[in-house]
Amino acid sequence: MEQIKIIGIKELDDSEVGTVNRLAKEYYGKIQRAIKNITSLVIHVKSYEKTGNRKKYSVSLKVVAPTRTFDSKAADWELAKALHLAFNKVERMIEHRFHD
């Protein structure tokens, strides 16, 4: 995972870290197949404490390719859902950009 950088992982617990790592590896492979020569993937995870037992998560993604940078943001009460939303936005941007 040398080309995947995750920021804000210290404020997450072990199960959340596992979720982030698993989804980052999964989507990195998909993005790499679409772009061919991806330079880096930066994931910034931030959690917001609310009154009660739930946390809201904000995820920012930055995919750097040699010719273009793709940015995406998403927020949700579930970490996995926020990650999926952000990665899906980036995938749509890539498909739109490289559509033949």
BELJOKA-V861967 format. One record per residue. PSI is psi as a letter, one per 20 degrees, with the letter a starting at -180 (999 if undefined). Layout:
PSI ; PSI
//
This chain:
k ; h ; j ; p ; p ; p ; p ; j ; i ; h ; j ; q ; r ; g ; h ; h ; g ; g ; g ; g ; g ; g ; h ; g ; g ; g ; h ; g ; g ; g ; h ; h ; h ; h ; h ; g ; m ; p ; g ; r ; p ; p ; p ; o ; p ; p ; q ; p ; p ; r ; o ; a ; i ; q ; q ; p ; p ; p ; p ; p ; q ; o ; p ; p ; r ; h ; i ; q ; p ; p ; q ; q ; q ; q ; q ; r ; i ; p ; g ; g ; g ; g ; g ; g ; g ; g ; h ; h ; g ; g ; g ; g ; g ; g ; g ; g ; g ; j ; p ; 999
//
